[in-house]
Amino acid sequence: MILSKLPEPVNLETIADNLADAVFMIDRKMNIVWLNKKAEEFFNTSFEAARDRNIADLTAIKKIKGLIQEVFEQQEALKCTYEEASVKVKRLDQRYFFKIAINPIFHQEKLWGALLQLTDVTRFHEMEKIKTDFVSIVSHEFRTPLTTIIVGVEMLKEGMLGDLTPRGKEVLEAIGADCERLNRLIDNLMELSRIESGTIYVEAEPTDVADLVQEAVRPLKLQAEKQGIELITDLPPELPPVAADFNKAVWVMANLVGNAMRYTDPGGTITVRVRQRGKRHFFTVEDTGCGIPQENMEKIFRKYVQVSGPGRKGAGGVGLGLAIAKDIVMAHGGEIWVDSEVGKGTTFTFTFPVYQGGESVTLPEAD
Amino acid sequence: MTKKVLMVEDEKNVILGVRTCLDAVGYQVEVVEDGEAALDAVRKEQPDLILLDLLIPKIDGFEVLKVLKGDPVTSSIPIIVLTAKAEDEDRQRAMDLGADNYMTKPFKPQELWDRLKHYLPD
């Protein structure tokens, strides 16, 4: 062991106490066995006082129990994203955010306890907040100048301000189309910042599946026709309703179909299907487009990620649609994923719970 | 008879755009650039309809709504809110204060014409 080679004045405790993170060791019952200096300082305790106390009591972190339980059950280190792993801690009336890492410890091949490491990410949280606010303000500020542009372009296009040359009309059509694009972008940014700031809430109501699909697909039919793409909907009759926020669910479906249209060549097909399996409805959007390379499949649900690859043209977005779709689906307690094969096509699937009656408003987690 | 529309808006370019839009279909347009001037203008001469921005100087749009919709003399004048504020809460607040319609910027001329026609039938 390399630690035995430490020079004289240094030992394991020196190292542990000089870590920037708070570290706890707990036993199988989640009682504290050991903690470092940073943990003592932050949770305003001492080794003697903390010893044998339950970790959840001492730290007052609500979700820590569940996270540790998960590690104990899986017998694997906690693997989750930054957002999922951040916990809120109140101390002297101030809120701190910690990223938490939990590693199981084994003794003679049996689970013995765990090592918990809490990293202060309060500053990151503040930066996130600033970014979210910034996005909201910027997208808001774009709306006013865009009004002048759109009103002007439309009136010029209609010839209400005088005659145009054919070329002039063509240019104005292009400007109009790009205004639409900017407008969509602003809407997406607003939606995202709403979701991130936690002000969005999902009102799950009994929602007719056929209505939902029709509302999403209808506005895209004409465009699909123009592009020479066949747009098929395949719904079994008499599906029970889902528990969903109608407008948000429509948004998700329309976004996935819109995406499929961007990546499918003329002559291709897009199929929208809904199937019930147990207490869930599976919504799929299948295209015969260019497909997504394996290495990019994980990334596509992240914010500001646009995947490039063979045949995937610059699709005129900033990569927010799928991130928002994921947030919306997850807020409903559903899941979303993708299957794809390069050159063959892509299938997006998301699930919504079947309406059970009695569901009311689902508020986002207060944290 | 030519219908009179009062536009309360402080962005010069938007004023030009919307004015052009209204001129084209034959409305008579008066423009004021803050909430105080809006209330004065309505007291002096009642318009047939008001296009109201929410973020305006002196007295904001919500307050203008409250005053005009709270006064029986002016409460029947249709007010269309024209704003960059797209949040549901703002829309709800404006509707609660009595706004007849709520349009978020940006919009297309046709959307504005349709609404004007609805509130100002020939």
Interface residues (C-beta under 8 A of the other chain):
Chain A: H140 E141 R143 T144 P145 L146 T147 T148 I149 I150 V151 G152 E154 M155 E158 M160 L161 C179 N183 D187 M190 R194
Chain B: E11 N13 V14 L16 G17 V18 T20 C21 A24 A84 K85 A86 E87 T104 K105 P106 F107 K108 P109 Q110
